[in-house]
Amino acid sequence: GHIERGRYNPGLDPALRIAGYFALPVEALFSLEPFRPLTDEIYGRKTS
């Protein structure tokens, strides 16, 4: 989707709905800073 490709930044209402659907806080899904790749989190790799 557009969110995953960085082509769309959802407003507060869609962001809250997405977070609610996954039962997660908004900050777990959206950030102004890039998240570390999930594979790094799972396998403990460090990015430079």
PDB file of N, CA, C, O and CB in Angstrom:
ATOM      1  N   GLY A   1       0.793  -1.172   0.000  1.00  0.00           N
ATOM      2  CA  GLY A   1       0.000   0.000   0.000  1.00  0.00           C
ATOM      3  C   GLY A   1       0.853   1.261   0.000  1.00  0.00           C
ATOM      4  O   GLY A   1       2.081   1.210   0.073  1.00  0.00           O
ATOM      5  N   HIS A   2       0.184   2.357  -0.082  1.00  0.00           N
ATOM      6  CA  HIS A   2       0.858   3.655  -0.137  1.00  0.00           C
ATOM      7  C   HIS A   2       1.583   3.995   1.161  1.00  0.00           C
ATOM      8  O   HIS A   2       2.650   4.607   1.131  1.00  0.00           O
ATOM      9  CB  HIS A   2      -0.145   4.741  -0.455  1.00  0.00           C
ATOM     10  N   ILE A   3       1.015   3.603   2.294  1.00  0.00           N
ATOM     11  CA  ILE A   3       1.672   3.893   3.575  1.00  0.00           C
ATOM     12  C   ILE A   3       3.016   3.173   3.644  1.00  0.00           C
ATOM     13  O   ILE A   3       4.024   3.764   4.031  1.00  0.00           O
ATOM     14  CB  ILE A   3       0.770   3.469   4.769  1.00  0.00           C
ATOM     15  N   GLU A   4       3.025   1.886   3.263  1.00  0.00           N
ATOM     16  CA  GLU A   4       4.246   1.091   3.336  1.00  0.00           C
ATOM     17  C   GLU A   4       5.343   1.646   2.438  1.00  0.00           C
ATOM     18  O   GLU A   4       6.524   1.549   2.774  1.00  0.00           O
ATOM     19  CB  GLU A   4       3.953  -0.346   2.959  1.00  0.00           C
ATOM     20  N   ARG A   5       4.970   2.223   1.305  1.00  0.00           N
ATOM     21  CA  ARG A   5       5.949   2.764   0.360  1.00  0.00           C
ATOM     22  C   ARG A   5       6.323   4.206   0.674  1.00  0.00           C
ATOM     23  O   ARG A   5       7.146   4.795  -0.027  1.00  0.00           O
ATOM     24  CB  ARG A   5       5.411   2.676  -1.051  1.00  0.00           C
ATOM     25  N   GLY A   6       5.731   4.783   1.719  1.00  0.00           N
ATOM     26  CA  GLY A   6       6.049   6.147   2.102  1.00  0.00           C
ATOM     27  C   GLY A   6       5.410   7.198   1.219  1.00  0.00           C
ATOM     28  O   GLY A   6       5.852   8.347   1.213  1.00  0.00           O
ATOM     29  N   ARG A   7       4.384   6.833   0.477  1.00  0.00           N
ATOM     30  CA  ARG A   7       3.713   7.773  -0.423  1.00  0.00           C
ATOM     31  C   ARG A   7       2.529   8.469   0.224  1.00  0.00           C
ATOM     32  O   ARG A   7       1.957   9.391  -0.357  1.00  0.00           O
ATOM     33  CB  ARG A   7       3.253   7.058  -1.661  1.00  0.00           C
ATOM     34  N   TYR A   8       2.159   8.039   1.413  1.00  0.00           N
ATOM     35  CA  TYR A   8       0.993   8.605   2.079  1.00  0.00           C
ATOM     36  C   TYR A   8       1.253   8.657   3.566  1.00  0.00           C
ATOM     37  O   TYR A   8       1.701   7.673   4.154  1.00  0.00           O
ATOM     38  CB  TYR A   8      -0.280   7.786   1.775  1.00  0.00           C
ATOM     39  N   ASN A   9       0.979   9.788   4.180  1.00  0.00           N
ATOM     40  CA  ASN A   9       1.058   9.935   5.626  1.00  0.00           C
ATOM     41  C   ASN A   9      -0.362  10.091   6.138  1.00  0.00           C
ATOM     42  O   ASN A   9      -0.995  11.114   5.877  1.00  0.00           O
ATOM     43  CB  ASN A   9       1.959  11.155   6.042  1.00  0.00           C
ATOM     44  N   PRO A  10      -0.882   9.101   6.862  1.00  0.00           N
ATOM     45  CA  PRO A  10      -2.269   9.190   7.311  1.00  0.00           C
ATOM     46  C   PRO A  10      -2.462  10.297   8.336  1.00  0.00           C
ATOM     47  O   PRO A  10      -1.557  10.619   9.106  1.00  0.00           O
ATOM     48  CB  PRO A  10      -2.716   7.863   7.896  1.00  0.00           C
ATOM     49  N   GLY A  11      -3.642  10.864   8.330  1.00  0.00           N
ATOM     50  CA  GLY A  11      -4.012  11.833   9.347  1.00  0.00           C
ATOM     51  C   GLY A  11      -4.241  11.119  10.667  1.00  0.00           C
ATOM     52  O   GLY A  11      -4.069   9.903  10.763  1.00  0.00           O
ATOM     53  N   LEU A  12      -4.622  11.864  11.667  1.00  0.00           N
ATOM     54  CA  LEU A  12      -4.798  11.301  13.001  1.00  0.00           C
ATOM     55  C   LEU A  12      -5.894  10.244  13.045  1.00  0.00           C
ATOM     56  O   LEU A  12      -5.701   9.189  13.650  1.00  0.00           O
ATOM     57  CB  LEU A  12      -5.112  12.399  13.987  1.00  0.00           C
ATOM     58  N   ASP A  13      -7.037  10.502  12.420  1.00  0.00           N
ATOM     59  CA  ASP A  13      -8.142   9.538  12.476  1.00  0.00           C
ATOM     60  C   ASP A  13      -7.766   8.191  11.858  1.00  0.00           C
ATOM     61  O   ASP A  13      -7.942   7.166  12.516  1.00  0.00           O
ATOM     62  CB  ASP A  13      -9.363  10.104  11.762  1.00  0.00           C
ATOM     63  N   PRO A  14      -7.253   8.146  10.613  1.00  0.00           N
ATOM     64  CA  PRO A  14      -6.852   6.843  10.075  1.00  0.00           C
ATOM     65  C   PRO A  14      -5.730   6.188  10.886  1.00  0.00           C
ATOM     66  O   PRO A  14      -5.721   4.969  11.055  1.00  0.00           O
ATOM     67  CB  PRO A  14      -6.409   6.998   8.632  1.00  0.00           C
ATOM     68  N   ALA A  15      -4.787   6.987  11.388  1.00  0.00           N
ATOM     69  CA  ALA A  15      -3.693   6.428  12.184  1.00  0.00           C
ATOM     70  C   ALA A  15      -4.229   5.762  13.450  1.00  0.00           C
ATOM     71  O   ALA A  15      -3.791   4.671  13.815  1.00  0.00           O
ATOM     72  CB  ALA A  15      -2.679   7.527  12.553  1.00  0.00           C
ATOM     73  N   LEU A  16      -5.175   6.417  14.114  1.00  0.00           N
ATOM     74  CA  LEU A  16      -5.769   5.839  15.321  1.00  0.00           C
ATOM     75  C   LEU A  16      -6.573   4.587  15.000  1.00  0.00           C
ATOM     76  O   LEU A  16      -6.562   3.628  15.773  1.00  0.00           O
ATOM     77  CB  LEU A  16      -6.660   6.864  16.018  1.00  0.00           C
ATOM     78  N   ARG A  17      -7.263   4.588  13.878  1.00  0.00           N
ATOM     79  CA  ARG A  17      -8.038   3.401  13.480  1.00  0.00           C
ATOM     80  C   ARG A  17      -7.126   2.210  13.182  1.00  0.00           C
ATOM     81  O   ARG A  17      -7.410   1.083  13.587  1.00  0.00           O
ATOM     82  CB  ARG A  17      -8.902   3.717  12.248  1.00  0.00           C
ATOM     83  N   ILE A  18      -6.025   2.472  12.467  1.00  0.00           N
ATOM     84  CA  ILE A  18      -5.073   1.401  12.167  1.00  0.00           C
ATOM     85  C   ILE A  18      -4.472   0.861  13.460  1.00  0.00           C
ATOM     86  O   ILE A  18      -4.385  -0.352  13.646  1.00  0.00           O
ATOM     87  CB  ILE A  18      -3.956   1.908  11.223  1.00  0.00           C
ATOM     88  N   ALA A  19      -4.061   1.748  14.346  1.00  0.00           N
ATOM     89  CA  ALA A  19      -3.492   1.325  15.630  1.00  0.00           C
ATOM     90  C   ALA A  19      -4.518   0.540  16.443  1.00  0.00           C
ATOM     91  O   ALA A  19      -4.184  -0.478  17.050  1.00  0.00           O
ATOM     92  CB  ALA A  19      -3.001   2.546  16.435  1.00  0.00           C
ATOM     93  N   GLY A  20      -5.763   1.008  16.455  1.00  0.00           N
ATOM     94  CA  GLY A  20      -6.814   0.302  17.178  1.00  0.00           C
ATOM     95  C   GLY A  20      -7.073  -1.082  16.620  1.00  0.00           C
ATOM     96  O   GLY A  20      -7.306  -2.025  17.376  1.00  0.00           O
ATOM     97  N   TYR A  21      -7.035  -1.211  15.316  1.00  0.00           N
ATOM     98  CA  TYR A  21      -7.252  -2.513  14.676  1.00  0.00           C
ATOM     99  C   TYR A  21      -6.224  -3.531  15.157  1.00  0.00           C
ATOM    100  O   TYR A  21      -6.556  -4.687  15.420  1.00  0.00           O
ATOM    101  CB  TYR A  21      -7.186  -2.379  13.145  1.00  0.00           C
ATOM    102  N   PHE A  22      -4.971  -3.088  15.268  1.00  0.00           N
ATOM    103  CA  PHE A  22      -3.901  -3.982  15.696  1.00  0.00           C
ATOM    104  C   PHE A  22      -3.694  -3.975  17.210  1.00  0.00           C
ATOM    105  O   PHE A  22      -2.803  -4.656  17.717  1.00  0.00           O
ATOM    106  CB  PHE A  22      -2.615  -3.601  15.009  1.00  0.00           C
ATOM    107  N   ALA A  23      -4.510  -3.212  17.929  1.00  0.00           N
ATOM    108  CA  ALA A  23      -4.416  -3.101  19.391  1.00  0.00           C
ATOM    109  C   ALA A  23      -3.007  -2.676  19.820  1.00  0.00           C
ATOM    110  O   ALA A  23      -2.431  -3.233  20.755  1.00  0.00           O
ATOM    111  CB  ALA A  23      -4.789  -4.445  20.056  1.00  0.00           C
ATOM    112  N   LEU A  24      -2.470  -1.679  19.117  1.00  0.00           N
ATOM    113  CA  LEU A  24      -1.141  -1.152  19.407  1.00  0.00           C
ATOM    114  C   LEU A  24      -1.222   0.356  19.571  1.00  0.00           C
ATOM    115  O   LEU A  24      -2.122   0.992  19.022  1.00  0.00           O
ATOM    116  CB  LEU A  24      -0.137  -1.526  18.291  1.00  0.00           C
ATOM    117  N   PRO A  25      -0.288   0.935  20.325  1.00  0.00           N
ATOM    118  CA  PRO A  25      -0.251   2.401  20.389  1.00  0.00           C
ATOM    119  C   PRO A  25       0.204   2.962  19.042  1.00  0.00           C
ATOM    120  O   PRO A  25       0.956   2.316  18.314  1.00  0.00           O
ATOM    121  CB  PRO A  25       0.695   2.885  21.530  1.00  0.00           C
ATOM    122  N   VAL A  26      -0.253   4.152  18.724  1.00  0.00           N
ATOM    123  CA  VAL A  26       0.084   4.782  17.443  1.00  0.00           C
ATOM    124  C   VAL A  26       1.596   4.853  17.246  1.00  0.00           C
ATOM    125  O   VAL A  26       2.084   4.630  16.138  1.00  0.00           O
ATOM    126  CB  VAL A  26      -0.523   6.190  17.363  1.00  0.00           C
ATOM    127  N   GLU A  27       2.336   5.160  18.301  1.00  0.00           N
ATOM    128  CA  GLU A  27       3.785   5.301  18.166  1.00  0.00           C
ATOM    129  C   GLU A  27       4.486   3.980  17.859  1.00  0.00           C
ATOM    130  O   GLU A  27       5.651   3.988  17.463  1.00  0.00           O
ATOM    131  CB  GLU A  27       4.358   5.892  19.429  1.00  0.00           C
ATOM    132  N   ALA A  28       3.805   2.845  18.032  1.00  0.00           N
ATOM    133  CA  ALA A  28       4.385   1.561  17.645  1.00  0.00           C
ATOM    134  C   ALA A  28       4.314   1.360  16.133  1.00  0.00           C
ATOM    135  O   ALA A  28       5.029   0.523  15.582  1.00  0.00           O
ATOM    136  CB  ALA A  28       3.665   0.415  18.363  1.00  0.00           C
ATOM    137  N   LEU A  29       3.453   2.127  15.462  1.00  0.00           N
ATOM    138  CA  LEU A  29       3.263   1.976  14.024  1.00  0.00           C
ATOM    139  C   LEU A  29       3.810   3.132  13.202  1.00  0.00           C
ATOM    140  O   LEU A  29       4.245   2.937  12.067  1.00  0.00           O
ATOM    141  CB  LEU A  29       1.818   1.814  13.731  1.00  0.00           C
ATOM    142  N   PHE A  30       3.791   4.332  13.766  1.00  0.00           N
ATOM    143  CA  PHE A  30       4.179   5.524  13.016  1.00  0.00           C
ATOM    144  C   PHE A  30       5.219   6.310  13.796  1.00  0.00           C
ATOM    145  O   PHE A  30       5.131   6.442  15.016  1.00  0.00           O
ATOM    146  CB  PHE A  30       2.953   6.406  12.712  1.00  0.00           C
ATOM    147  N   SER A  31       6.203   6.829  13.074  1.00  0.00           N
ATOM    148  CA  SER A  31       7.258   7.611  13.703  1.00  0.00           C
ATOM    149  C   SER A  31       7.828   8.589  12.688  1.00  0.00           C
ATOM    150  O   SER A  31       7.784   8.341  11.483  1.00  0.00           O
ATOM    151  CB  SER A  31       8.371   6.693  14.266  1.00  0.00           C
ATOM    152  N   LEU A  32       8.355   9.691  13.174  1.00  0.00           N
ATOM    153  CA  LEU A  32       9.038  10.626  12.290  1.00  0.00           C
ATOM    154  C   LEU A  32      10.422  10.108  11.912  1.00  0.00           C
ATOM    155  O   LEU A  32      10.971  10.488  10.878  1.00  0.00           O
ATOM    156  CB  LEU A  32       9.151  12.001  12.952  1.00  0.00           C
ATOM    157  N   GLU A  33      10.981   9.242  12.749  1.00  0.00           N
ATOM    158  CA  GLU A  33      12.275   8.620  12.482  1.00  0.00           C
ATOM    159  C   GLU A  33      12.039   7.232  11.896  1.00  0.00           C
ATOM    160  O   GLU A  33      11.087   6.558  12.291  1.00  0.00           O
ATOM    161  CB  GLU A  33      13.142   8.539  13.779  1.00  0.00           C
ATOM    162  N   PRO A  34      12.879   6.791  10.967  1.00  0.00           N
ATOM    163  CA  PRO A  34      12.708   5.449  10.396  1.00  0.00           C
ATOM    164  C   PRO A  34      12.897   4.367  11.460  1.00  0.00           C
ATOM    165  O   PRO A  34      13.727   4.502  12.359  1.00  0.00           O
ATOM    166  CB  PRO A  34      13.700   5.229   9.241  1.00  0.00           C
ATOM    167  N   PHE A  35      12.126   3.308  11.345  1.00  0.00           N
ATOM    168  CA  PHE A  35      12.275   2.157  12.226  1.00  0.00           C
ATOM    169  C   PHE A  35      13.415   1.283  11.710  1.00  0.00           C
ATOM    170  O   PHE A  35      13.715   1.279  10.516  1.00  0.00           O
ATOM    171  CB  PHE A  35      10.949   1.345  12.316  1.00  0.00           C
ATOM    172  N   ARG A  36      14.044   0.546  12.618  1.00  0.00           N
ATOM    173  CA  ARG A  36      15.032  -0.451  12.200  1.00  0.00           C
ATOM    174  C   ARG A  36      14.305  -1.546  11.440  1.00  0.00           C
ATOM    175  O   ARG A  36      13.146  -1.830  11.740  1.00  0.00           O
ATOM    176  CB  ARG A  36      15.812  -1.040  13.425  1.00  0.00           C
ATOM    177  N   PRO A  37      14.960  -2.175  10.457  1.00  0.00           N
ATOM    178  CA  PRO A  37      14.328  -3.281   9.741  1.00  0.00           C
ATOM    179  C   PRO A  37      13.929  -4.397  10.709  1.00  0.00           C
ATOM    180  O   PRO A  37      14.651  -4.686  11.663  1.00  0.00           O
ATOM    181  CB  PRO A  37      15.273  -3.829   8.657  1.00  0.00           C
ATOM    182  N   LEU A  38      12.801  -5.007  10.461  1.00  0.00           N
ATOM    183  CA  LEU A  38      12.289  -6.061  11.336  1.00  0.00           C
ATOM    184  C   LEU A  38      13.268  -7.225  11.440  1.00  0.00           C
ATOM    185  O   LEU A  38      13.405  -7.822  12.508  1.00  0.00           O
ATOM    186  CB  LEU A  38      10.940  -6.561  10.828  1.00  0.00           C
ATOM    187  N   THR A  39      13.948  -7.552  10.347  1.00  0.00           N
ATOM    188  CA  THR A  39      14.922  -8.644  10.419  1.00  0.00           C
ATOM    189  C   THR A  39      16.038  -8.324  11.402  1.00  0.00           C
ATOM    190  O   THR A  39      16.550  -9.222  12.070  1.00  0.00           O
ATOM    191  CB  THR A  39      15.511  -8.925   9.036  1.00  0.00           C
ATOM    192  N   ASP A  40      16.418  -7.055  11.498  1.00  0.00           N
ATOM    193  CA  ASP A  40      17.427  -6.665  12.487  1.00  0.00           C
ATOM    194  C   ASP A  40      16.901  -6.873  13.899  1.00  0.00           C
ATOM    195  O   ASP A  40      17.632  -7.327  14.779  1.00  0.00           O
ATOM    196  CB  ASP A  40      17.842  -5.198  12.287  1.00  0.00           C
ATOM    197  N   GLU A  41      15.641  -6.543  14.114  1.00  0.00           N
ATOM    198  CA  GLU A  41      15.034  -6.719  15.435  1.00  0.00           C
ATOM    199  C   GLU A  41      14.946  -8.205  15.793  1.00  0.00           C
ATOM    200  O   GLU A  41      15.226  -8.590  16.929  1.00  0.00           O
ATOM    201  CB  GLU A  41      13.630  -6.076  15.475  1.00  0.00           C
ATOM    202  N   ILE A  42      14.559  -9.032  14.826  1.00  0.00           N
ATOM    203  CA  ILE A  42      14.379 -10.461  15.091  1.00  0.00           C
ATOM    204  C   ILE A  42      15.717 -11.163  15.295  1.00  0.00           C
ATOM    205  O   ILE A  42      15.873 -11.961  16.219  1.00  0.00           O
ATOM    206  CB  ILE A  42      13.614 -11.121  13.943  1.00  0.00           C
ATOM    207  N   TYR A  43      16.677 -10.863  14.433  1.00  0.00           N
ATOM    208  CA  TYR A  43      17.946 -11.588  14.454  1.00  0.00           C
ATOM    209  C   TYR A  43      19.062 -10.851  15.183  1.00  0.00           C
ATOM    210  O   TYR A  43      20.196 -11.327  15.220  1.00  0.00           O
ATOM    211  CB  TYR A  43      18.381 -11.873  13.055  1.00  0.00           C
ATOM    212  N   GLY A  44      18.756  -9.704  15.758  1.00  0.00           N
ATOM    213  CA  GLY A  44      19.721  -8.988  16.567  1.00  0.00           C
ATOM    214  C   GLY A  44      20.838  -8.318  15.800  1.00  0.00           C
ATOM    215  O   GLY A  44      21.892  -8.024  16.364  1.00  0.00           O
ATOM    216  N   ARG A  45      20.622  -8.075  14.530  1.00  0.00           N
ATOM    217  CA  ARG A  45      21.643  -7.385  13.737  1.00  0.00           C
ATOM    218  C   ARG A  45      21.652  -5.910  14.089  1.00  0.00           C
ATOM    219  O   ARG A  45      20.629  -5.338  14.465  1.00  0.00           O
ATOM    220  CB  ARG A  45      21.396  -7.578  12.223  1.00  0.00           C
ATOM    221  N   LYS A  46      22.803  -5.312  13.963  1.00  0.00           N
ATOM    222  CA  LYS A  46      22.924  -3.874  14.198  1.00  0.00           C
ATOM    223  C   LYS A  46      23.112  -3.185  12.860  1.00  0.00           C
ATOM    224  O   LYS A  46      23.928  -3.606  12.040  1.00  0.00           O
ATOM    225  CB  LYS A  46      24.107  -3.550  15.163  1.00  0.00           C
ATOM    226  N   THR A  47      22.346  -2.114  12.646  1.00  0.00           N
ATOM    227  CA  THR A  47      22.504  -1.342  11.417  1.00  0.00           C
ATOM    228  C   THR A  47      23.448  -0.191  11.673  1.00  0.00           C
ATOM    229  O   THR A  47      23.516   0.330  12.786  1.00  0.00           O
ATOM    230  CB  THR A  47      21.144  -0.826  10.900  1.00  0.00           C
ATOM    231  N   SER A  48      24.179   0.209  10.646  1.00  0.00           N
ATOM    232  CA  SER A  48      25.115   1.321  10.833  1.00  0.00           C
ATOM    233  C   SER A  48      24.545   2.611  10.325  1.00  0.00           C
ATOM    234  O   SER A  48      25.201   3.650  10.404  1.00  0.00           O
ATOM    235  CB  SER A  48      26.424   1.041  10.140  1.00  0.00           C
TER     236      SER A  48
END
